[in-house]
Amino acid sequence: MVSNTRDLNERSLQLLKTLVERYISDGQPVGSRVLSKDSALSLSPATIRNVMADLEDLGLVHSPHTSAGRVPTVSGYRLFVDSLLTVKPLDATELTRLHQGLSEKEDNSQAIGVASRLLADLTKMAGVVTLPRRELVCLRHIEFLPLSHKRVLVIFVTNEQEVHNKIIHTDKVFSASELQQAGAYLSAVYCGHSLDAVRAAVLKELQDDQERMNQAMLDAIKMAQLAFESEGEKEDYVLTGETNLMGFSELSDRDHLRQLFDAFSQKQDVIHLLDQSMKADGVQIFIGEESGYQAFDHCSLVTSSYSVNDEVVGVLGVIGPTRMAYQKIIPFVDVTAKLLGAALNPKTTAP
């Protein structure tokens, strides 16, 4: 395997770059005649075949048994992406659509969905966006409203402007004043705490401190437990456009598709890959088996983290075939991550 471009001369690198770009463009094995025409190098077909043989020996290309042409390997794609790729800036129309889509959101959850949909629509692949880390979602206010049949409507505000609604079932009927008192107590005690911290504190209160609490406090804590016990079980990411992947011939095999959609459904493999991207700077690219998961052997995942208040809170990306137009996908992911972070930043209010 080639470790860097110094292991190859300029002629070999130019031919590899041409081969990868042509294969990305039309998906067909690339022969020496096409390379001679596309590379703008004055080389004989015999010389090109010799260079291709050298690249194959180095594990950068391989020849499908049904064709004399060659296609890039994962190592070939990696060398291309790391050293030979010319990234293209987004055109004005694409940039405008991203700006408009993410500036028109009404709340944070809508912005996450919009970002995923824009990535899928503009790349014709699958767009994925993780939800902001739960420990960074802070409670600002909570209140309870009585419903019929021992049901209570919970309304709570997180961060600066996100409003959530949930119906819980209690073991007794509460009056409106009792619910108002419970909401006021919980808002005063837990305002500014993350939802993870609130859940942990409520659980500890129920386990350790019931003897010192009066009935009103105990009722409030029990309702908080009901309100927040499943908040950590919500969707970990928003995935859009996965059916787009069925349109790529290299992913259309039934077994490949089943493995891929099983991974989407079970989530842990995708989440593990996205978590790796949380720890890295800039755009990250997993090509084929680099992911470490068989379901993604024929896919590439291009990701970038997004930040709120200069702190990384999540990751977004595009999932597609290894034969993706990296020069366009990379700026899509990079720009969308920056715009999503800007959209999620809480608006400061004038004193």
C-alpha positions in Angstrom: 0.0 0.0 0.0 1.3 3.4 -0.9 1.9 5.6 2.2 2.2 9.0 0.4 2.6 10.6 -3.0 6.4 10.4 -2.8 6.2 6.7 -3.6 4.8 7.6 -7.1 6.1 9.9 -9.8 4.0 12.7 -11.3 3.0 10.6 -14.3 1.6 7.8 -12.2 -0.2 10.2 -9.9 -1.8 12.0 -12.9 -3.0 8.7 -14.3 -4.4 7.6 -11.0 -6.2 10.9 -10.6 -7.7 10.7 -14.1 -8.8 7.1 -13.5 -10.5 7.9 -10.2 -12.3 11.0 -11.6 -13.5 9.1 -14.7 -14.7 6.1 -12.6 -16.6 8.5 -10.3 -18.1 10.1 -13.3 -19.5 7.1 -15.2 -19.0 4.0 -12.9 -17.3 1.9 -15.6 -13.8 0.3 -15.5 -11.3 2.7 -17.1 -9.1 1.4 -19.9 -5.8 2.6 -21.2 -7.4 4.3 -24.3 -9.7 6.4 -22.1 -6.8 7.3 -19.8 -4.7 8.4 -22.8 -7.4 10.7 -23.9 -8.5 12.1 -20.6 -5.1 12.5 -18.9 -3.6 14.9 -21.5 -0.4 13.0 -21.3 1.5 12.1 -24.4 1.9 8.4 -23.5 1.5 5.3 -25.5 -1.1 2.7 -24.6 1.7 0.4 -23.7 3.2 2.8 -21.3 -0.1 3.5 -19.7 -0.7 -0.3 -19.3 2.7 -0.6 -17.6 1.8 2.3 -15.2 -1.6 0.7 -14.5 0.2 -2.6 -13.7 2.4 -0.8 -11.2 -0.6 0.9 -9.6 -2.3 -2.5 -9.3 0.8 -4.0 -7.7 0.7 -1.2 -5.2 -2.9 -2.0 -4.4 -4.3 1.3 -5.7 -6.4 -0.1 -8.6 -7.7 -3.5 -9.5 -9.1 -5.0 -12.7 -12.6 -6.6 -12.5 -12.5 -10.1 -14.0 -15.1 -9.1 -16.6 -13.1 -6.2 -18.0 -9.7 -5.2 -19.0 -10.2 -1.7 -17.5 -9.4 -0.9 -13.9 -11.2 0.7 -11.0 -9.8 2.3 -7.8 -9.5 0.4 -4.6 -10.1 1.8 -1.1 -6.4 2.6 -1.0 -6.6 4.4 -4.3 -9.6 6.4 -3.2 -7.8 7.3 0.0 -4.7 8.6 -1.9 -6.9 10.5 -4.2 -8.9 12.2 -1.4 -5.9 13.0 0.7 -3.4 14.2 -1.9 -4.9 14.6 -5.4 -8.4 15.9 -4.9 -9.4 19.4 -6.0 -12.4 20.5 -3.9 -14.9 22.6 -5.8 -16.7 25.5 -4.0 -20.5 25.3 -3.9 -22.2 27.3 -6.6 -24.4 30.3 -5.7 -27.7 28.4 -6.1 -26.6 25.6 -3.8 -25.3 28.0 -1.2 -28.4 30.1 -1.3 -30.6 27.0 -0.8 -28.6 25.9 2.2 -28.7 29.4 3.7 -32.4 29.8 3.2 -33.3 26.4 4.4 -31.4 26.7 7.7 -32.4 30.3 8.4 -36.1 29.6 8.2 -36.2 27.0 10.9 -38.6 27.6 13.8 -36.8 25.6 16.5 -33.7 23.4 16.9 -35.3 20.1 16.2 -36.6 21.5 12.9 -33.2 22.8 12.0 -31.7 19.2 12.5 -34.3 17.8 10.2 -33.9 20.5 7.6 -30.1 20.0 7.5 -30.5 16.2 7.0 -33.0 16.8 4.2 -30.9 19.4 2.5 -27.9 17.1 2.5 -29.9 14.3 1.0 -31.7 16.5 -1.6 -28.6 18.3 -2.8 -26.3 15.3 -3.0 -28.9 12.7 -4.0 -27.5 10.4 -1.3 -28.4 9.9 2.4 -28.0 12.8 4.9 -27.5 12.2 8.6 -27.4 14.6 11.5 -27.0 13.7 15.2 -29.0 15.5 17.7 -27.1 17.8 20.0 -25.5 16.0 22.9 -28.0 15.6 25.7 -25.7 17.0 28.4 -25.8 20.3 26.6 -29.6 20.5 26.6 -30.5 22.6 29.6 -33.9 23.0 31.3 -35.1 26.6 31.6 -38.7 26.2 32.7 -41.3 23.5 33.4 -45.0 23.6 34.1 -47.9 21.0 34.4 -51.5 21.3 33.3 -54.3 19.0 34.4 -56.1 16.7 31.9 -58.7 14.1 32.4 -58.2 10.6 33.8 -55.1 11.2 35.9 -53.2 12.6 32.9 -51.0 15.7 33.0 -49.7 17.8 30.2 -46.0 18.7 30.7 -44.6 21.7 29.0 -40.9 22.4 29.4 -38.5 24.8 27.8 -34.9 23.9 27.0 -31.9 26.1 26.1 -33.2 29.5 25.0 -36.3 28.7 22.9 -37.2 25.0 22.5 -40.6 24.1 23.8 -41.5 20.5 24.4 -44.9 18.9 25.2 -45.5 15.5 26.8 -48.5 13.8 28.4 -47.8 11.7 31.6 -50.0 9.4 33.6 -50.0 10.0 37.4 -51.2 7.7 40.2 -53.6 10.3 41.6 -55.6 13.3 40.5 -53.8 16.7 41.0 -55.5 20.1 41.2 -54.3 23.0 39.0 -52.8 24.7 42.0 -50.9 21.6 43.0 -49.5 21.3 39.5 -48.6 25.0 39.4 -46.7 24.6 42.7 -44.9 21.5 41.4 -43.8 23.3 38.2 -42.6 26.4 40.2 -40.6 24.2 42.6 -38.9 22.2 39.8 -38.2 25.3 37.7 -36.5 27.0 40.7 -34.4 24.0 41.7 -33.3 22.7 38.2 -33.3 25.7 36.0 -30.0 25.8 34.1 -29.2 22.1 34.7 -28.9 19.7 31.8 -31.6 17.2 31.2 -29.1 14.4 32.0 -28.3 16.1 35.3 -32.0 16.6 36.1 -32.7 12.9 35.5 -29.8 11.9 37.7 -30.8 14.3 40.5 -34.5 13.3 40.4 -33.5 9.6 40.7 -31.2 10.3 43.6 -33.9 12.3 45.4 -36.3 9.4 45.0 -33.8 6.9 46.3 -32.2 8.8 49.2 -34.1 11.8 50.4 -37.8 11.0 50.5 -38.0 11.2 54.3 -37.0 14.9 54.4 -39.5 15.9 51.6 -43.0 17.0 52.2 -45.8 15.5 50.0 -45.8 18.4 47.6 -42.1 18.1 46.9 -42.3 14.3 46.6 -45.2 14.7 44.1 -43.2 17.2 42.1 -40.1 14.9 42.0 -42.2 11.9 40.9 -43.8 14.0 38.1 -40.3 15.1 37.0 -39.3 11.5 36.8 -42.2 10.7 34.6 -41.6 13.8 32.4 -37.9 13.1 31.8 -37.4 9.3 32.2 -37.6 8.7 28.4 -36.0 11.9 27.2 -32.7 10.1 26.7 -34.4 7.4 24.6 -35.3 9.7 21.7 -33.8 9.4 18.2 -30.1 9.7 18.3 -29.9 11.0 14.7 -32.0 12.1 11.8 -31.5 10.1 8.6 -33.0 11.3 5.3 -32.7 10.0 1.8 -31.6 6.5 2.5 -33.7 5.3 -0.5 -31.5 7.4 -2.7 -28.8 4.8 -2.2 -30.9 2.2 -4.0 -30.2 4.1 -7.3 -26.5 3.3 -7.3 -25.6 0.1 -9.0 -22.8 -0.8 -6.6 -25.3 -0.7 -3.7 -28.3 -2.3 -5.5 -27.3 -5.8 -4.5 -30.1 -7.2 -2.3 -27.7 -8.5 0.4 -25.7 -5.2 0.5 -28.9 -3.2 0.8 -30.2 -5.4 3.5 -27.0 -5.1 5.6 -27.0 -1.3 5.0 -30.6 -0.8 6.0 -30.2 -3.1 9.0 -27.3 -0.9 10.2 -29.5 2.2 9.8 -32.2 0.5 11.8 -30.0 -0.8 14.6 -28.1 2.5 14.7 -25.1 1.5 16.9 -22.7 1.2 13.9 -23.7 4.5 12.5 -23.5 6.2 15.9 -20.1 4.7 16.5 -18.7 6.2 13.3 -20.3 9.5 14.0 -18.9 9.5 17.5 -15.4 9.1 16.1 -16.0 12.2 14.0 -17.0 14.2 17.2 -13.4 13.8 18.4 -11.7 15.1 15.2 -11.3 18.5 13.6 -12.7 19.3 10.2 -14.2 17.0 7.6 -13.6 13.3 8.2 -14.0 10.6 5.5 -14.5 6.9 6.0 -14.0 5.0 2.7 -15.3 1.4 2.3 -13.9 -1.0 4.8 -12.1 1.8 6.7 -15.3 2.1 8.7 -14.7 -1.3 10.3 -18.3 -2.4 9.6 -19.1 -4.8 6.8 -22.4 -3.1 6.1 -20.4 0.0 4.9 -17.8 -1.9 2.8 -19.3 -0.4 -0.4 -20.0 3.1 1.1 -18.2 6.2 2.1 -19.2 8.5 4.9 -18.2 12.1 4.8 -18.8 13.9 8.1 -18.1 17.2 10.0 -18.9 18.2 13.5 -21.1 21.2 14.2 -20.6 23.6 17.2 -22.8 25.8 19.4 -21.0 28.5 21.4 -17.7 27.2 20.2 -18.4 23.7 21.7 -18.9 20.6 19.5 -22.4 19.3 20.1 -23.0 17.0 17.1 -22.0 15.6 13.8 -23.6 15.6 10.3 -22.7 13.9 7.1 -23.5 12.2 3.8 -23.6 8.5 3.2 -23.1 7.3 -0.3 -21.2 4.9 -2.5 -17.4 4.9 -2.5 -17.8 6.2 -6.0 -19.1 9.6 -4.8 -18.0 13.0 -6.1 -15.9 13.8 -3.1 -14.9 17.2 -4.6 -18.5 18.3 -4.2 -19.7 16.3 -1.2 -16.9 17.6 1.1 -17.8 21.3 0.7 -21.6 20.4 1.1 -20.8 18.8 4.4 -18.4 21.5 5.6 -20.7 24.4 4.8 -23.9 22.7 6.1 -22.1 22.0 9.5 -21.1 25.7 9.8 -24.6 26.9 8.9 -26.3 24.4 11.2 -24.1 25.5 14.1 -25.0 29.1 13.4 -28.7 28.3 13.3 -28.6 26.5 16.6 -26.6 29.2 18.4 -29.1 30.8 20.9 -30.0 34.4 20.0 -28.7 36.9 22.5 -31.1 39.4 23.8 -30.4 43.0 24.6 -30.0 43.8 28.2 
